[in-house]
Amino acid sequence: MKTNYFLDSSGWSLLNFLKFQNEETWTADKCKEYNTYVKTLRKKAETSSSNQQQMAKLTLDNYEEEINSKEVKEFWKDVNMKQNAEEQKTVLENLDMAFTMERTLEHNEYINEVGQQRKNLLKKGTEEQEEEKELSTKKSEKRKPSYSGDNLAETEVSRS
């Protein structure tokens, strides 16, 4: 339990304690902060020098009044507003991240779809080219005269 506030400060008050804790060991839990404050004051009232004992007892006597003071209520209102702002910021960041991820996935799906279409077109074009090659090869084979020995004689006879 950090209680340096009581060593560093000469005028003890709940509001100043909360501000100190906010900078040092903040829990943002009203009950915990109040308990730390009261326990430390009680300990000071029992074990400290007579001057600190009197100050601790006086501060404890004013505790209920301090809890209900406008300043302390404003302090907690500010704490709650900051917490809400942080929570909203986190929610918005998560929404932004989810949106970005969703758009990225959609973009990737689109790229994959376009890529698949291009692949299919290229494959189809390649298949058509191969078919055309085969047809032209078959046609050229049919047109080519055969120059084997028997055919050569026939070709010469038909020319004469």
Biotite code that builds the C-alpha atoms (Angstrom):
import biotite.structure as struc

atoms = struc.array([
    struc.Atom([0.000, 0.000, 0.000], chain_id="A", res_id=1, res_name="MET", atom_name="CA", element="C"),
    struc.Atom([1.574, 3.235, -1.172], chain_id="A", res_id=2, res_name="LYS", atom_name="CA", element="C"),
    struc.Atom([1.120, 5.936, 1.432], chain_id="A", res_id=3, res_name="THR", atom_name="CA", element="C"),
    struc.Atom([3.879, 8.352, 0.498], chain_id="A", res_id=4, res_name="ASN", atom_name="CA", element="C"),
    struc.Atom([1.224, 11.037, 0.354], chain_id="A", res_id=5, res_name="TYR", atom_name="CA", element="C"),
    struc.Atom([1.145, 11.197, 4.137], chain_id="A", res_id=6, res_name="PHE", atom_name="CA", element="C"),
    struc.Atom([4.920, 11.614, 4.282], chain_id="A", res_id=7, res_name="LEU", atom_name="CA", element="C"),
    struc.Atom([5.147, 14.198, 1.491], chain_id="A", res_id=8, res_name="ASP", atom_name="CA", element="C"),
    struc.Atom([2.138, 16.319, 2.382], chain_id="A", res_id=9, res_name="SER", atom_name="CA", element="C"),
    struc.Atom([1.477, 18.399, 5.459], chain_id="A", res_id=10, res_name="SER", atom_name="CA", element="C"),
    struc.Atom([-2.214, 19.172, 4.851], chain_id="A", res_id=11, res_name="GLY", atom_name="CA", element="C"),
    struc.Atom([-4.096, 15.937, 4.441], chain_id="A", res_id=12, res_name="TRP", atom_name="CA", element="C"),
    struc.Atom([-7.389, 15.778, 2.571], chain_id="A", res_id=13, res_name="SER", atom_name="CA", element="C"),
    struc.Atom([-9.256, 13.122, 0.642], chain_id="A", res_id=14, res_name="LEU", atom_name="CA", element="C"),
    struc.Atom([-9.210, 15.149, -2.560], chain_id="A", res_id=15, res_name="LEU", atom_name="CA", element="C"),
    struc.Atom([-5.456, 15.740, -2.415], chain_id="A", res_id=16, res_name="ASN", atom_name="CA", element="C"),
    struc.Atom([-4.908, 12.074, -1.568], chain_id="A", res_id=17, res_name="PHE", atom_name="CA", element="C"),
    struc.Atom([-6.970, 11.016, -4.602], chain_id="A", res_id=18, res_name="LEU", atom_name="CA", element="C"),
    struc.Atom([-5.034, 13.386, -6.842], chain_id="A", res_id=19, res_name="LYS", atom_name="CA", element="C"),
    struc.Atom([-1.758, 12.033, -5.470], chain_id="A", res_id=20, res_name="PHE", atom_name="CA", element="C"),
    struc.Atom([-2.886, 8.443, -5.979], chain_id="A", res_id=21, res_name="GLN", atom_name="CA", element="C"),
    struc.Atom([-4.040, 9.314, -9.482], chain_id="A", res_id=22, res_name="ASN", atom_name="CA", element="C"),
    struc.Atom([-0.436, 10.138, -10.304], chain_id="A", res_id=23, res_name="GLU", atom_name="CA", element="C"),
    struc.Atom([1.237, 7.347, -8.311], chain_id="A", res_id=24, res_name="GLU", atom_name="CA", element="C"),
    struc.Atom([-0.666, 4.099, -7.752], chain_id="A", res_id=25, res_name="THR", atom_name="CA", element="C"),
    struc.Atom([-4.077, 4.684, -9.212], chain_id="A", res_id=26, res_name="TRP", atom_name="CA", element="C"),
    struc.Atom([-6.649, 1.892, -9.177], chain_id="A", res_id=27, res_name="THR", atom_name="CA", element="C"),
    struc.Atom([-9.650, 3.998, -10.266], chain_id="A", res_id=28, res_name="ALA", atom_name="CA", element="C"),
    struc.Atom([-11.654, 1.996, -7.747], chain_id="A", res_id=29, res_name="ASP", atom_name="CA", element="C"),
    struc.Atom([-13.426, 4.337, -5.369], chain_id="A", res_id=30, res_name="LYS", atom_name="CA", element="C"),
    struc.Atom([-13.759, 1.753, -2.580], chain_id="A", res_id=31, res_name="CYS", atom_name="CA", element="C"),
    struc.Atom([-10.111, 0.708, -2.729], chain_id="A", res_id=32, res_name="LYS", atom_name="CA", element="C"),
    struc.Atom([-8.886, 4.294, -2.743], chain_id="A", res_id=33, res_name="GLU", atom_name="CA", element="C"),
    struc.Atom([-11.151, 5.234, 0.178], chain_id="A", res_id=34, res_name="TYR", atom_name="CA", element="C"),
    struc.Atom([-10.094, 2.124, 2.120], chain_id="A", res_id=35, res_name="ASN", atom_name="CA", element="C"),
    struc.Atom([-6.423, 2.901, 1.586], chain_id="A", res_id=36, res_name="THR", atom_name="CA", element="C"),
    struc.Atom([-7.013, 6.458, 2.769], chain_id="A", res_id=37, res_name="TYR", atom_name="CA", element="C"),
    struc.Atom([-8.945, 5.456, 5.900], chain_id="A", res_id=38, res_name="VAL", atom_name="CA", element="C"),
    struc.Atom([-6.656, 2.548, 6.857], chain_id="A", res_id=39, res_name="LYS", atom_name="CA", element="C"),
    struc.Atom([-3.588, 4.731, 6.555], chain_id="A", res_id=40, res_name="THR", atom_name="CA", element="C"),
    struc.Atom([-5.176, 7.513, 8.602], chain_id="A", res_id=41, res_name="LEU", atom_name="CA", element="C"),
    struc.Atom([-6.179, 5.021, 11.315], chain_id="A", res_id=42, res_name="ARG", atom_name="CA", element="C"),
    struc.Atom([-2.672, 3.614, 11.397], chain_id="A", res_id=43, res_name="LYS", atom_name="CA", element="C"),
    struc.Atom([-1.252, 7.145, 11.648], chain_id="A", res_id=44, res_name="LYS", atom_name="CA", element="C"),
    struc.Atom([-3.708, 7.922, 14.456], chain_id="A", res_id=45, res_name="ALA", atom_name="CA", element="C"),
    struc.Atom([-2.451, 4.898, 16.410], chain_id="A", res_id=46, res_name="GLU", atom_name="CA", element="C"),
    struc.Atom([1.279, 4.782, 15.742], chain_id="A", res_id=47, res_name="THR", atom_name="CA", element="C"),
    struc.Atom([2.587, 8.167, 14.651], chain_id="A", res_id=48, res_name="SER", atom_name="CA", element="C"),
    struc.Atom([3.961, 11.125, 16.564], chain_id="A", res_id=49, res_name="SER", atom_name="CA", element="C"),
    struc.Atom([1.461, 13.161, 18.579], chain_id="A", res_id=50, res_name="SER", atom_name="CA", element="C"),
    struc.Atom([1.285, 15.875, 15.916], chain_id="A", res_id=51, res_name="ASN", atom_name="CA", element="C"),
    struc.Atom([0.507, 13.332, 13.157], chain_id="A", res_id=52, res_name="GLN", atom_name="CA", element="C"),
    struc.Atom([-1.919, 11.502, 15.465], chain_id="A", res_id=53, res_name="GLN", atom_name="CA", element="C"),
    struc.Atom([-3.919, 14.686, 15.996], chain_id="A", res_id=54, res_name="GLN", atom_name="CA", element="C"),
    struc.Atom([-3.871, 15.479, 12.281], chain_id="A", res_id=55, res_name="MET", atom_name="CA", element="C"),
    struc.Atom([-4.967, 11.924, 11.399], chain_id="A", res_id=56, res_name="ALA", atom_name="CA", element="C"),
    struc.Atom([-7.836, 11.998, 13.932], chain_id="A", res_id=57, res_name="LYS", atom_name="CA", element="C"),
    struc.Atom([-8.999, 15.383, 12.691], chain_id="A", res_id=58, res_name="LEU", atom_name="CA", element="C"),
    struc.Atom([-8.860, 14.188, 9.077], chain_id="A", res_id=59, res_name="THR", atom_name="CA", element="C"),
    struc.Atom([-10.803, 11.027, 9.976], chain_id="A", res_id=60, res_name="LEU", atom_name="CA", element="C"),
    struc.Atom([-13.439, 13.149, 11.721], chain_id="A", res_id=61, res_name="ASP", atom_name="CA", element="C"),
    struc.Atom([-13.873, 15.137, 8.492], chain_id="A", res_id=62, res_name="ASN", atom_name="CA", element="C"),
    struc.Atom([-13.914, 12.032, 6.287], chain_id="A", res_id=63, res_name="TYR", atom_name="CA", element="C"),
    struc.Atom([-17.708, 11.801, 5.789], chain_id="A", res_id=64, res_name="GLU", atom_name="CA", element="C"),
    struc.Atom([-17.857, 15.482, 4.982], chain_id="A", res_id=65, res_name="GLU", atom_name="CA", element="C"),
    struc.Atom([-15.015, 15.128, 2.478], chain_id="A", res_id=66, res_name="GLU", atom_name="CA", element="C"),
    struc.Atom([-16.636, 12.176, 0.704], chain_id="A", res_id=67, res_name="ILE", atom_name="CA", element="C"),
    struc.Atom([-19.756, 14.244, 0.082], chain_id="A", res_id=68, res_name="ASN", atom_name="CA", element="C"),
    struc.Atom([-17.916, 17.410, -0.908], chain_id="A", res_id=69, res_name="SER", atom_name="CA", element="C"),
    struc.Atom([-18.523, 18.945, -4.308], chain_id="A", res_id=70, res_name="LYS", atom_name="CA", element="C"),
    struc.Atom([-14.813, 18.751, -5.156], chain_id="A", res_id=71, res_name="GLU", atom_name="CA", element="C"),
    struc.Atom([-14.557, 15.001, -4.496], chain_id="A", res_id=72, res_name="VAL", atom_name="CA", element="C"),
    struc.Atom([-17.744, 14.340, -6.469], chain_id="A", res_id=73, res_name="LYS", atom_name="CA", element="C"),
    struc.Atom([-16.338, 16.389, -9.372], chain_id="A", res_id=74, res_name="GLU", atom_name="CA", element="C"),
    struc.Atom([-13.090, 14.450, -9.143], chain_id="A", res_id=75, res_name="PHE", atom_name="CA", element="C"),
    struc.Atom([-14.919, 11.130, -9.539], chain_id="A", res_id=76, res_name="TRP", atom_name="CA", element="C"),
    struc.Atom([-17.088, 12.560, -12.282], chain_id="A", res_id=77, res_name="LYS", atom_name="CA", element="C"),
    struc.Atom([-13.918, 13.482, -14.189], chain_id="A", res_id=78, res_name="ASP", atom_name="CA", element="C"),
    struc.Atom([-12.459, 10.025, -13.549], chain_id="A", res_id=79, res_name="VAL", atom_name="CA", element="C"),
    struc.Atom([-15.615, 8.397, -14.916], chain_id="A", res_id=80, res_name="ASN", atom_name="CA", element="C"),
    struc.Atom([-15.636, 10.662, -17.959], chain_id="A", res_id=81, res_name="MET", atom_name="CA", element="C"),
    struc.Atom([-12.001, 9.777, -18.707], chain_id="A", res_id=82, res_name="LYS", atom_name="CA", element="C"),
    struc.Atom([-12.736, 6.073, -18.302], chain_id="A", res_id=83, res_name="GLN", atom_name="CA", element="C"),
    struc.Atom([-15.761, 6.333, -20.594], chain_id="A", res_id=84, res_name="ASN", atom_name="CA", element="C"),
    struc.Atom([-13.707, 8.221, -23.162], chain_id="A", res_id=85, res_name="ALA", atom_name="CA", element="C"),
    struc.Atom([-11.015, 5.517, -23.042], chain_id="A", res_id=86, res_name="GLU", atom_name="CA", element="C"),
    struc.Atom([-13.620, 2.779, -23.400], chain_id="A", res_id=87, res_name="GLU", atom_name="CA", element="C"),
    struc.Atom([-15.224, 4.562, -26.349], chain_id="A", res_id=88, res_name="GLN", atom_name="CA", element="C"),
    struc.Atom([-11.823, 5.052, -27.926], chain_id="A", res_id=89, res_name="LYS", atom_name="CA", element="C"),
    struc.Atom([-11.113, 1.332, -27.551], chain_id="A", res_id=90, res_name="THR", atom_name="CA", element="C"),
    struc.Atom([-14.497, 0.412, -29.035], chain_id="A", res_id=91, res_name="VAL", atom_name="CA", element="C"),
    struc.Atom([-13.927, 2.750, -31.993], chain_id="A", res_id=92, res_name="LEU", atom_name="CA", element="C"),
    struc.Atom([-10.430, 1.373, -32.559], chain_id="A", res_id=93, res_name="GLU", atom_name="CA", element="C"),
    struc.Atom([-11.838, -2.164, -32.532], chain_id="A", res_id=94, res_name="ASN", atom_name="CA", element="C"),
    struc.Atom([-14.570, -1.170, -34.990], chain_id="A", res_id=95, res_name="LEU", atom_name="CA", element="C"),
    struc.Atom([-12.002, 0.464, -37.262], chain_id="A", res_id=96, res_name="ASP", atom_name="CA", element="C"),
    struc.Atom([-9.850, -2.648, -37.120], chain_id="A", res_id=97, res_name="MET", atom_name="CA", element="C"),
    struc.Atom([-12.814, -4.918, -37.855], chain_id="A", res_id=98, res_name="ALA", atom_name="CA", element="C"),
    struc.Atom([-13.848, -2.696, -40.768], chain_id="A", res_id=99, res_name="PHE", atom_name="CA", element="C"),
    struc.Atom([-10.320, -2.707, -42.162], chain_id="A", res_id=100, res_name="THR", atom_name="CA", element="C"),
    struc.Atom([-10.047, -6.472, -41.818], chain_id="A", res_id=101, res_name="MET", atom_name="CA", element="C"),
    struc.Atom([-13.402, -6.960, -43.509], chain_id="A", res_id=102, res_name="GLU", atom_name="CA", element="C"),
    struc.Atom([-12.445, -4.689, -46.413], chain_id="A", res_id=103, res_name="ARG", atom_name="CA", element="C"),
    struc.Atom([-9.096, -6.439, -46.718], chain_id="A", res_id=104, res_name="THR", atom_name="CA", element="C"),
    struc.Atom([-10.785, -9.838, -46.869], chain_id="A", res_id=105, res_name="LEU", atom_name="CA", element="C"),
    struc.Atom([-13.237, -8.561, -49.485], chain_id="A", res_id=106, res_name="GLU", atom_name="CA", element="C"),
    struc.Atom([-10.368, -7.109, -51.479], chain_id="A", res_id=107, res_name="HIS", atom_name="CA", element="C"),
    struc.Atom([-8.461, -10.394, -51.290], chain_id="A", res_id=108, res_name="ASN", atom_name="CA", element="C"),
    struc.Atom([-11.547, -12.322, -52.395], chain_id="A", res_id=109, res_name="GLU", atom_name="CA", element="C"),
    struc.Atom([-11.968, -9.940, -55.327], chain_id="A", res_id=110, res_name="TYR", atom_name="CA", element="C"),
    struc.Atom([-8.313, -10.302, -56.301], chain_id="A", res_id=111, res_name="ILE", atom_name="CA", element="C"),
    struc.Atom([-8.604, -14.092, -56.084], chain_id="A", res_id=112, res_name="ASN", atom_name="CA", element="C"),
    struc.Atom([-11.754, -14.071, -58.199], chain_id="A", res_id=113, res_name="GLU", atom_name="CA", element="C"),
    struc.Atom([-10.202, -11.846, -60.858], chain_id="A", res_id=114, res_name="VAL", atom_name="CA", element="C"),
    struc.Atom([-7.051, -13.956, -60.777], chain_id="A", res_id=115, res_name="GLY", atom_name="CA", element="C"),
    struc.Atom([-9.075, -17.135, -61.236], chain_id="A", res_id=116, res_name="GLN", atom_name="CA", element="C"),
    struc.Atom([-10.969, -15.595, -64.168], chain_id="A", res_id=117, res_name="GLN", atom_name="CA", element="C"),
    struc.Atom([-7.705, -14.517, -65.777], chain_id="A", res_id=118, res_name="ARG", atom_name="CA", element="C"),
    struc.Atom([-6.254, -17.975, -65.223], chain_id="A", res_id=119, res_name="LYS", atom_name="CA", element="C"),
    struc.Atom([-9.324, -19.572, -66.813], chain_id="A", res_id=120, res_name="ASN", atom_name="CA", element="C"),
    struc.Atom([-9.142, -17.206, -69.790], chain_id="A", res_id=121, res_name="LEU", atom_name="CA", element="C"),
    struc.Atom([-5.445, -17.890, -70.271], chain_id="A", res_id=122, res_name="LEU", atom_name="CA", element="C"),
    struc.Atom([-6.044, -21.617, -69.929], chain_id="A", res_id=123, res_name="LYS", atom_name="CA", element="C"),
    struc.Atom([-8.904, -21.455, -72.429], chain_id="A", res_id=124, res_name="LYS", atom_name="CA", element="C"),
    struc.Atom([-6.783, -19.372, -74.796], chain_id="A", res_id=125, res_name="GLY", atom_name="CA", element="C"),
    struc.Atom([-3.896, -21.820, -74.478], chain_id="A", res_id=126, res_name="THR", atom_name="CA", element="C"),
    struc.Atom([-6.200, -24.775, -75.107], chain_id="A", res_id=127, res_name="GLU", atom_name="CA", element="C"),
    struc.Atom([-7.645, -23.045, -78.193], chain_id="A", res_id=128, res_name="GLU", atom_name="CA", element="C"),
    struc.Atom([-4.159, -22.297, -79.478], chain_id="A", res_id=129, res_name="GLN", atom_name="CA", element="C"),
    struc.Atom([-3.151, -25.921, -78.963], chain_id="A", res_id=130, res_name="GLU", atom_name="CA", element="C"),
    struc.Atom([-6.272, -27.099, -80.800], chain_id="A", res_id=131, res_name="GLU", atom_name="CA", element="C"),
    struc.Atom([-5.536, -24.701, -83.670], chain_id="A", res_id=132, res_name="GLU", atom_name="CA", element="C"),
    struc.Atom([-1.949, -25.977, -83.802], chain_id="A", res_id=133, res_name="LYS", atom_name="CA", element="C"),
    struc.Atom([-3.166, -29.549, -83.917], chain_id="A", res_id=134, res_name="GLU", atom_name="CA", element="C"),
    struc.Atom([-5.651, -28.735, -86.690], chain_id="A", res_id=135, res_name="LEU", atom_name="CA", element="C"),
    struc.Atom([-3.088, -26.849, -88.728], chain_id="A", res_id=136, res_name="SER", atom_name="CA", element="C"),
    struc.Atom([-0.580, -29.664, -88.206], chain_id="A", res_id=137, res_name="THR", atom_name="CA", element="C"),
    struc.Atom([-3.152, -32.217, -89.364], chain_id="A", res_id=138, res_name="LYS", atom_name="CA", element="C"),
    struc.Atom([-4.066, -30.064, -92.383], chain_id="A", res_id=139, res_name="LYS", atom_name="CA", element="C"),
    struc.Atom([-0.457, -29.551, -93.339], chain_id="A", res_id=140, res_name="SER", atom_name="CA", element="C"),
    struc.Atom([0.200, -33.273, -92.979], chain_id="A", res_id=141, res_name="GLU", atom_name="CA", element="C"),
    struc.Atom([-2.706, -34.007, -95.327], chain_id="A", res_id=142, res_name="LYS", atom_name="CA", element="C"),
    struc.Atom([-1.449, -31.491, -97.905], chain_id="A", res_id=143, res_name="ARG", atom_name="CA", element="C"),
    struc.Atom([2.166, -32.607, -97.857], chain_id="A", res_id=144, res_name="LYS", atom_name="CA", element="C"),
    struc.Atom([2.972, -34.958, -100.672], chain_id="A", res_id=145, res_name="PRO", atom_name="CA", element="C"),
    struc.Atom([4.704, -38.078, -99.665], chain_id="A", res_id=146, res_name="SER", atom_name="CA", element="C"),
    struc.Atom([8.098, -38.510, -101.317], chain_id="A", res_id=147, res_name="TYR", atom_name="CA", element="C"),
    struc.Atom([8.533, -42.174, -100.715], chain_id="A", res_id=148, res_name="SER", atom_name="CA", element="C"),
    struc.Atom([9.799, -44.273, -103.583], chain_id="A", res_id=149, res_name="GLY", atom_name="CA", element="C"),
    struc.Atom([6.377, -45.468, -104.849], chain_id="A", res_id=150, res_name="ASP", atom_name="CA", element="C"),
    struc.Atom([4.722, -42.095, -104.632], chain_id="A", res_id=151, res_name="ASN", atom_name="CA", element="C"),
    struc.Atom([7.611, -40.392, -106.399], chain_id="A", res_id=152, res_name="LEU", atom_name="CA", element="C"),
    struc.Atom([7.130, -42.520, -109.467], chain_id="A", res_id=153, res_name="ALA", atom_name="CA", element="C"),
    struc.Atom([3.406, -41.815, -109.477], chain_id="A", res_id=154, res_name="GLU", atom_name="CA", element="C"),
    struc.Atom([4.038, -38.126, -109.181], chain_id="A", res_id=155, res_name="THR", atom_name="CA", element="C"),
    struc.Atom([6.405, -38.164, -112.142], chain_id="A", res_id=156, res_name="GLU", atom_name="CA", element="C"),
    struc.Atom([4.005, -40.241, -114.260], chain_id="A", res_id=157, res_name="VAL", atom_name="CA", element="C"),
    struc.Atom([1.117, -37.945, -113.550], chain_id="A", res_id=158, res_name="SER", atom_name="CA", element="C"),
    struc.Atom([3.205, -34.916, -114.528], chain_id="A", res_id=159, res_name="ARG", atom_name="CA", element="C"),
    struc.Atom([4.177, -36.332, -117.909], chain_id="A", res_id=160, res_name="SER", atom_name="CA", element="C"),
])
